[in-house]
């Protein structure tokens, strides 16, 4: 039984790290639309501090959700994209977003008591 509890705990921890943090959730959502440069992500997440963005990108890379690719040329630039594993989150995130929209609509309805 201990092994099952440990598996559930580690599984919950992964889900919490991905969905319990607004920045990671938003970063992943932006990457559903294709690869983005660091500056593009920072632009879309306009209130995020550079240090926080860098930390979140590193953690998502360590989790195997995103991939960082460096391109050399006239100017060095870096792009971030979802890995195959990261792409599998899209239907899950879409369902969470739809649930949130439905929830907020239900909460706005007048009480029927």
C-alpha positions in Angstrom: 0.0 0.0 0.0 2.9 2.4 0.7 4.0 2.2 -2.9 0.6 3.3 -4.2 0.5 6.2 -1.7 4.0 7.3 -2.8 3.0 7.0 -6.5 -0.2 9.1 -5.8 1.8 11.7 -3.9 4.5 12.0 -6.6 1.7 12.2 -9.3 -0.1 14.9 -7.3 3.1 16.8 -6.9 3.7 16.8 -10.7 0.1 18.0 -11.3 0.4 20.7 -8.6 3.7 21.9 -10.1 2.1 22.3 -13.6 -1.4 23.5 -12.8 -0.9 25.1 -9.3 1.4 27.8 -10.7 -0.2 30.4 -12.8 2.9 31.1 -14.8 3.6 27.6 -15.8 0.0 27.1 -16.8 0.1 30.3 -19.0 3.5 29.5 -20.5 2.3 26.1 -21.6 -0.9 27.6 -23.0 1.1 30.1 -25.1 3.3 27.3 -26.4 0.2 25.4 -27.6 0.3 27.9 -30.5 3.8 27.0 -31.5 7.4 27.8 -30.5 8.1 31.2 -28.9 11.2 33.2 -28.1 11.9 34.3 -24.6 11.0 37.9 -25.4 7.6 36.8 -26.9 6.8 34.9 -23.7 7.8 37.9 -21.6 5.6 40.2 -23.8 2.6 38.0 -23.4 3.2 37.5 -19.7 3.8 41.2 -19.2 3.7 41.2 -15.4 6.2 38.4 -15.0 9.7 39.3 -13.8 12.6 38.0 -16.0 14.0 35.9 -13.1 10.6 34.2 -12.5 10.2 33.5 -16.3 13.6 32.0 -16.5 13.0 29.8 -13.4 9.7 28.6 -14.7 11.1 27.8 -18.1 14.0 25.9 -16.5 11.6 23.9 -14.3 9.3 23.0 -17.3 12.4 21.9 -19.2 13.6 19.8 -16.3 10.1 18.2 -16.2 10.3 17.3 -19.9 7.3 19.5 -20.8 9.2 22.0 -23.0 12.4 22.0 -25.0 14.9 24.9 -25.3 16.6 25.2 -28.7 19.5 27.7 -29.3 20.0 29.0 -32.9 23.3 30.5 -33.9 23.6 32.9 -36.8 24.0 36.7 -37.1 22.2 36.9 -33.7 22.0 34.1 -31.2 18.4 33.4 -30.2 16.6 30.7 -28.2 13.2 29.3 -28.8 11.0 27.3 -26.5 8.5 24.7 -27.7 6.4 21.9 -26.1 7.8 18.4 -26.2 5.5 15.6 -27.3 4.7 15.1 -23.6 3.9 18.8 -23.2 1.6 18.6 -26.3 -0.4 15.9 -24.6 -1.5 18.5 -22.0 -3.5 20.5 -24.5 -6.9 18.6 -24.2 -6.5 18.5 -20.4 -5.8 22.2 -20.2 -8.7 22.9 -22.6 -11.0 21.0 -20.3 -9.8 22.9 -17.3 -10.4 26.2 -19.0 -13.9 25.1 -20.1 -14.7 24.0 -16.6 -13.5 27.3 -15.2 -15.7 29.2 -17.7 -18.7 27.0 -16.8 -18.0 27.4 -13.1 -17.9 31.2 -13.4 -21.2 31.3 -15.3 -22.9 29.0 -12.8 -21.6 31.2 -9.9 -23.1 34.3 -11.6 -26.6 32.8 -11.8 -29.0 33.9 -9.1 -29.7 31.4 -6.3 -32.7 29.3 -6.9 -33.6 28.8 -3.3 
